[in-house]
Amino acid sequence: MKRPESPQPVTMTEAIIPIASLVVLVGLSYYLFGDAGAGGPNQVGLVIATMIAVFIGWRRGHTLASLGEAAVASVSTGIGAIFILFAVGALIGTWALSGTLVGMVYYGLKLLSPNYFYVTAAAICGFVSMSIGSSWTVAGTIGIGLMGIAHGMGLNPAITAGAIISGAYLGDKSSPLSDSANLAAAAAGVDLYRHLREVFLTSTISMIVALGLFYMVGRPGDFDASAEIYAMQGAFHISLWLFVPLILVIVLAVFKVPPFTAIFLGALAGGVLAVCVAPERVIAFAAAKPGVPEWLAIVKGVWLALASGYKASTGNAQLDILVTRGGMESMLSTIWLIITALAFGGVVEKCGVLERVITPVIEKAKSAGALVASLVASIVATNIVTADQYIAVVLPARMFKTAFARRGFDPVVLSRAVGDSATPTGALIPWNSCGAYMAATLGVSTLSYAPYAVFCFVSPLLTIAIAYAGLRMPRVAPGAAPAGNASASAVSAADAGPSDPDK
């Protein structure tokens, strides 16, 4: 076939090839390398899939320059997420150095029961996320401590991560402070609080299901944490002062300080706390050259924790494993994964791959249930292909808006389905920025925790079930404007696409 001089729509076969290539290559990577695939092999697969998409786009008349610009523009939308990852790495490093992580684990071991730990972890994260509206902040602060407590109790890290993520995404989906909830409402043209009233129903049911399952898998029997507690007391200065950096981050998040700023200030607070409560530990960690002034050794120790993380040498192997972690450097593989995934998403979006695949799906959806199921499937596919939660909110909402309007559905039906699906499912995809972040922050691979992230997959399934059952599917009378429409400016902002991530 002769290459056209101007861009032409891709055929269905051409649209499927890059998507199929991505799935096959990443699947092969996991088969050959397992969880280690996220350290490089997955990224190679994504680059190859991107080159396949570039070739198809070039065959359909796009210039290599325009496809390159699309990849760069897509990657630029992830810059905010990348900086948040750096901040979280720095925070983990200084919180390990200061003893904040150990303090969270210490009091957790004393106060929490392993019999109810999973359900308690999900409930705590759910409460905090509803207060601040940020799943990433919850996972990067309280989630880290809960993972440490689970380690001390000998509990399953994958189930723990699933419980943390389930609670964290409750607020990301349902809190008025959540950026993704605001975006879902604006993309569908619905008043925010009307949207939240609808998703509150599905969120509540999904969370009840999640809490019930986490209660059932709680480990029975007594647990003696005295040995772990004694080791922590011997190696760290345990006191409530260790919670100052955590409280600072939560307060900043409540006041809607941007996540990077809040988390990095929390990291700096951890460094200052380390200097105040354990300067000798900071100096020992710095391993400064002889003759270096003590204050410079302290600066080096905190700086090293921010950059490369803390490496403990307490003499207790289990405790060293718990607190040897963090640093911006630890996030580089995850950032590499996000960059390659976003580049692939930018190219396939430029080629019109998703539009070509989704349009026939919309046309074949005859019933209300089929229409909502098609929307959810399209959202999941967008999360897979573009690796970005915000694109998965805006793009399918934009494409399905006319179909929902033609069927006479109130726009809140569209916004609820988008909110129930786009936000939580991103955390289930290894190369999506959300899934990559959770895996890097909690130290558990996405495929390992995904079966236990109950809230994240019950929520979209529930919204499909409600549609098939014909429940809460309000319609608009012909010629009448739907109640509570969002302002035109909000809709325009949604149609323009996402800006900097604010998880």
N, C-alpha and C positions, 0 to 999 in steps of 0.2 A: 504494500500500500504506500502510495506517495505521501510524504509528509506535507500537511496543509501549511499554508503561509501564515494563517492566523489561527488562534486557539479554537478548537472544536470540542464539543462535549465528548467525554469518553463513553465507550460502549460498556454494556454490563460486564462483559468478559474482562475488559481492561480495568474496570473498577474493582473487580473481585481479585485480580492477580496480586496487587500489592498487599491487600488485606490478608489473603491466604498466605502470602509469603511471610508476612509478619508472624502470623500464628504458627506456621510450620517452623520457622527459624527459632523463635523464642521457645516453642515446645521442645525442639531438638536440643536447645541449650540446656533446658532444665533436665532433660533425659540424660544428657552426657555429663553435666557438671553439677546438677542438683542446686542446692541453695547458693553454692559458690558462683553460679552463673551471673548473679547480680554484680559480681566484682569485675566483670569485663566481657564474658561471652555473650550475655544478653545485649550489651551495647553494640558488639560487632554485628549481631543479627539485625538489630535495628538500623544500623548504617547500611547494610546490604539491602534491606527492605526499602530504605529510603532511595537508594540508587535505582532500584527496580521501578519505584514510583516516578522518579525523575525521568527515566527512559520513556515510560508510558506518556508522561506529560509532554516530553519533547516530541514524541511521535504525533501527538495531537495538536502540535503547533505552538506550544509554549516555548519560550526561549530558555536556555539554561540560566541566563541572568535573572529572569523573572522567578524561576523556580528557586534559585538560590536566595533571592530576596524574600520569598515566602517562608523559606526555612528559617532565615535569620529573624524575620518578624515574629514567627511563632516562638522561637527560643526566647526572644526578648520579653514575651508575656510571662515567662517563667523566672525572670530575674528576681522578682520579689520573693518567690518560693526558695530560690537558691540562697539568697541572703538570710532567710529565716533558718534554713538548714545550717548555715555557718554559725548563726547565733546559738542554735540549739547545741551544736557540737561544743562551742565555747562554754556554754552554760553547764553542760554535763562535766566538762573538765574541771572547772573551778568549784562546782558543787561537790565533786569527788574529793578535791584537795581540801576544801574547808571542812568537810564532814557533814554537809547538809544532806547528802544522799544517805550517809550512815545514820544520821539523826532520824530521817524519815523511816528507814528500815527498823531502827531500834524501837521507836515508839509504836510502829506498826506491829512488830512482833509481840510487844507487850499488851497491845490493846485489841488486836484482831484475832479472830479464831480461824484456823484453816478450814473448819467445817463450813464456814459461811464466807470465806474470803472472796471467792469469785463474784458472788452476788453483791457483797459489800463494795468491792472494787468498782463494779458497774454502776452501783447506786451513787457512790461518791463522785465518780467522773461525770455522771449524768447531772447531778446537782450543780457542780461547778461549771459545767459547759452551758447549762441553762442560764447561769449567772453572767457568763462572759461571752458566750456565743462563738467560741473558738475551739475546735477540736484539736488543732495543732498545738495550741498553748497548753491545753489540758494534758495531752500525751507527752509534751516536752517538759512538763513540770511534775505534776502529781503522778502521771503515768510511769515516769522513770522510777520514782520511789516505790510505787506498787510492784513494779517488776522486781526491784531489789528485795522487797518483803517476800514475794513469792519464791524467789531464789532461796532466801533464808529458811522458808518453810518446806522447801523441797517440792513445791507445787509445779504443775505443768505450765511452762512459760507461754505456750501457744494459747491455752485456754485463758490465761491471765491477760495476754495481749488482746484476745477477742473481747473479753469483758471490758477492758479499758476503752477500746475503740467503740464498742457498743454504747457505752455511756457518753463518750466524747462526742459522738455524732448525733446524740439526742439534741444537744443544744445547737450544734452547727446547722441542724435542719429546722429547729423549732423556736429558737430564741429570737426575739426582735433585734438583738445585737449582732446577729449573724449576717455576714456579708452575702453568703450564698442564699439565705432565705430572702433577703432583700432583692437579690438579683432574680430569683425565680418569680417573685411577685411582679417585678417590673417587666420581665420578659413576656409574661402572659397578660400584662395590663390590668393587674388586680391590686387593690389596696392591700398594703402589707398586713394589717391586722386581720383582715378578712381571710387572707391566705393562711396566716398563722392559726386561725380558728379551725380551718380545714385540716391542716397537717398535724394539728395537735391531736386529733382523733386517731389518725394512723400511727403517730409517734407514740401515743400512750399505749395503744394495743401492742405495738411492736416491742416496746420496752418491757411491758408486762410479760410477754412471751420470753424475752431474753432473760429477765430476772428469774422467771420460773425455771428455765433450763439451767442457768448458772447455780441456782439453789439446789437443783437435783444432782449436779455433778460435783457438789462440794464434798471434800474428802472427810469421811467420818473418822472418829478417834481423836485421842489427845495428842498434843504436840508439845515437846519440851524444847523451848528455845533458849534455855539457860546458858548453854555452851556458846551459842552465837552472841547472845547479849553480853556475856562476860568478855568475849574477844573484842567486841566493839568498845566496851568501856575501857579496856586496857590500851587500845590503840588510838582512840579519839576522845576529845573533850565533849561529852554528850550534855547538851542543855537545850532549852527551848530557843536560845539565841540562834541556833543553827537554822531555824525556820524563817529568819528575817528575809533572805533572798526570795524564798517561795512566796511569802506574803507580799513582798514588793511587786513581783510579777503579776500576781492575781489582782492586786489593787490597780496597777497600771492597765491591765486588760479590762477591768470593770469600767475604767474611765476612757476606754477605747483608744488608748495609745497604740499606734501601729505595732503589730506583732514583733517585727525585727527589733524595734527600739525597746519594747518592753522586755523581750527575752535577753537582748544583749546587755541591757542595764542590770538584769538579774544575774547575768554572768559576771559582770564587773563587781556587783555586790557580793557574789560568792568569793571573788578574789580578795576583796577588802576584808571580808569576814575571816578568810583563811589567815590573813596577816594579823588580825586582831586576836584570834583564839589560838592559833598554832603557828607562830612565826618560825619556830624551830623546824616544823615539818616543811614549810615553804622553802627555807634555806637548804635543808637536806635534799629536797627534790630538785632544786636548782643545780646542785653539784657544781657550784661556781669555782673558777680557778683560784688558787691561793693568792691572797692579797687583794681580792675584790672586796670592796666595802660591803658591809652587811646589808645596807639598804638597797644596793644594786643587786645583791643575790636574791633579795625578796622580790624585787621587780622582775628578775629573770624567772623565778619560780612561778609567779602568777602568769607571766607572759607565756611560759612554756605550757602551762595548763590550758590556757586559752587556745593556743595554736595546735598542740599535739596531744592534749589530754594528760590525765594524771596516771602515773604508774606507781602503784603501791608496793611497799615492801615491809609489811607489818610482821611477817613471820607466820601468819595464819593464811594458809593457802586459799581457803574459802572466802575469807574477807578480802584478800588481794584480788580475787576474781571479781568480786562485787564492785570494788572501787577503782580498778584499773580500766579506765575507759574515758571517752570523750575527746574533745579537741576538734577544731575546725577540720583538721586533716582527716579525721575519721569519716567525714561526710563526702569526701571527694568522689568515691565510687558511685554514691547515690546521685550526686549532682551530674556526673557523667551520664548516668542512666536517664535522668530527666532531660538533659540537653539533646541526646540522640532521639528520645521519644518525641519531644516537641518538634524537632526538625522533621521527622517523618510525618507528624500530624499537619505541619504547615504545608508540606508538599502535596499531600493527598487532598487537603482542603482546597488548595489552589487549583488542582486538576478537576475538582468537582466530583471526587469519588463518592463521598457520602451522599450528596444530593442524588447521584445516579442510582445508588443502592436503595435509598430510603423512599424515593418518590413512588416506585411501584408498590411498595409496602403500604403506603398511605392509600393508594387507589384500591387495593384489595381488601382493606379493613372495612367491613360492612356494618358490623354491630358495634355498640358502644364499648363492649369488652374488648373486641378485636382492635378497635382504634386505640384504646389506652394501652393494651398489650404491645401494639406496634410502636407506640411512643416510647414505652419503657425499653423495648428491645433496641430502638434507635439510640436512646440515651446511653445504654450500656455499650453499644457499638461505638458511639462517639467517644466515650470515656476510654475505650480500648485503643481506638485508632489515633485520637488526638492527644491522649495522655494528659488531658487538662479538664478539671472539674467545671471550670467556668464556661469553656466552650460547650461542654455537655449540657449545661443549663440553657445557654442562649441559642445555639444552633438548632437543636430539635424543636425547641419552643417556637422559634421563628418559622420553621418549616411546617409544623403541625397546626399553627394558629388558625389558618384559613379552613383547614379540614374540621376542626372543632367548631368554628363559627358556622360553617355550612350545615352541620348537624344540629345546630341550635343550642349547643351546650354553653353554659355560663363559663366565662374565662377562668373562674376559680377551679373548675375541673381540670383544666390544663395546668394551672400553676401547682395544684396539689400533686398531680402525677409527676411533674418535673421535680418538685421538691422532694418527693418520696423516693425518687430514683437517681437523679444526677448526683446529689450530694453524698449519699452513703455508699454507692457502688464504686466510686473512685478509689476507695480504700481497699477494694478487693482485687485490684489489678496491679501486678508487680511493677510495671513500668509507668503507670500513672503517677503523677507527682504526689498524689495523696498516699497511694500504696507504698511508693518508694520512701516517703517521709516516715510513715508509721513503722516500716521495717527497720529503717536506719535508727530511729529514735528509741524504739522498744527492744531492738536487738533480736527480733524474731522475723523470719522471712514471711512475705505476704501469703504465699501458698500454705504455710504452716498455720497461720492464725486465721485465714479466711473462713474455714469451716466453723469457727467459733465466734466470728463477728456476727452474732445472730441478728442484732438490730439492723445491720447493713443489708442483709438479704431478705429479711422478713418484711421490711418496709416496702420495697418495690413489689414484692409478691402480694402484699395486702392491698395495695392500691389497684392492682389488676383484679383481685378477687372482688373488691367492692364494685368495680365497674361491671364485671360480668353479672353480679347479683343485682345491679341496678340501684344500688344504695348511694345516697348523697351524690346524685348526678343531676344537679339543677339545670334547667334550661331557661333560655331567654325568650320571652314572647316576641314574635315577629315584629320588627320595627322598633322594639324597645331597647334602650341602652342598658347593659348590665349594671347592676348596682355596685357601687364601690370601685369603679374603674380607677386604675392608677393614672396619674397625670400624664399628659403627652410627653413631657420632658423625660419622665422616668422610662416610658416605653422606648423613646428614642435612644436613651442611654443604654438600655438593654440591647436594642438592635445594633448598636455600634460595637458591641462585644465587650469583653471584660478588660479591665485595666490591670493594675498591679495586684497580685494576689494578696489577700488579707484573710488568712485562714483562721 
